[in-house]
Amino acid sequence: MNADLVVVGSGFYGLTVAQRCAEELGLEVLVVDRRSHIGGNAYSEFEPETGVEVHRYGAHLFHTSNERVWQHVNRFTSFTSYVHKVYSTYKGEVYPLPINLGTINQFFRAAHGPDAARALVAELAGEIETSEASNLEEKAISLIGRPLYEAFIKDYTAKQWQTDPRDLPAEVISRLPVRYTYDNRYFNDTHEGLPTKGYTAWLENLADHPKITVQLDTDFLDLSQPLNKRDVVGQVPVIYTGPVDEYFDNVEGALSWRTLDFEQEVLPTRDFQGCPVMNYAGDEVPYTRIHEFRHFHPEREAQHSQDKTVIMREFSRFAEKGDEPYYPVNTAEDRARLLAYRDLAKGETGTIFGGRLGTYKYLDMHMAIGAALSTFDNKLVPHFSKGEPLV
Ligand code: FDA
């Protein structure tokens, strides 16, 4: 093996580290991934019948207020001016989200100004003291009041968690933002947009360096493969972005995750729902939301089919063995296990655990990229330029 560094996982974390090490340090980097495509969960592909870019692992919207990350990502892609907005269907009516003055006035059939709406929500939320909330339902009511909770949070949360909100811990939500303006822009970040040529083109640009080799369909933990953990660790520095529990053969028990099932369908109409994301707040349908991907790229309308569209219904459930891990459940048991895995990871000199799976943390793309840049600065540069141990 002719590599100075092995990166396990070609998601944003792994590819960002690989690119920096190849360009700045001149290292030969070998990136392996067990999937048959690069890019991790941000991977996208153009659906052939409609010409629409579909995000295979769920909708990915890029947003950041981190100037360093924004400067960095702009080296590898340009961004459209897309601004994310979400709507929610509840009892046959469509409301704007996040809950804002438009949502409140439509829901209460009122014409409140900001002060009156704030007073109304405060009065309704007064039913329960936040500090006394003993479960998610009580916490949510203490923040936004029962009527808005029952409409927009209750059944949606139950579908997400397959659990009655009264049986979920209050800590699952820390705040429920309500905007007392008509602004329904979903993200508050300084920068937002979608990669002009798509996610896969962006990820391929990251890997496009003569010193980076990408090897797909290679599971680093499969000891029957020619390139695997047993033969590599200790010989060459490793950046591991797969699941931390799997790396240690689940010796401390498996960490729990929620996963998503996606049902993709091409429909014989140009426009199915008129917006990119429609949440379904009630329990009359089992899915949480429907994505209609053409609306992410209105600037591509000329290349999209004019009589077909592609939609994706999203269903949420607890992950079982073999499912894709998406969101950490993070129970008290998970947290105890994670601490045990962190101790084991400390003993694994020469291997750095990173990314969302390697750290058991939900990371947005800009966070994964920012974390990879910090690992490069704080660990890889000192190791490769000054000979400091890699820990
Ligand atoms: P990522 O999971 O992308 O990559 C890890 C890679 O490691 C995978 O390719 C995997 O195959 C590989 N791997 C694992 N084990 C291996 C092994 N043993 N051997 C070889 N390879 C192995 N973020 C955002 O900013 N805006 C958004 O809108 C969304 N939306 C979104 C929706 C959904 C449903 C999810 C689950 C996540 C998002 N995200 C997001 C988050 C985004 O997906 C996340 O930030 C990145 O995937 C993180 O990149 P990583 O490289 O850490 O992991």
Residues whose N, C-alpha, C, O or C-beta is under 5 A from the ligand:
A	BS01	FDA	V8 G9 S10 G11 F12 Y13 G14 V32 D33 R34 R35 G39 G40 N41 A42 Y57 G58 A59 H60 L61 F62 T218 D219 F220 L221 T241 G242 P243 Y326 G355 R356 L357 L363 D364 M365 H366 A368
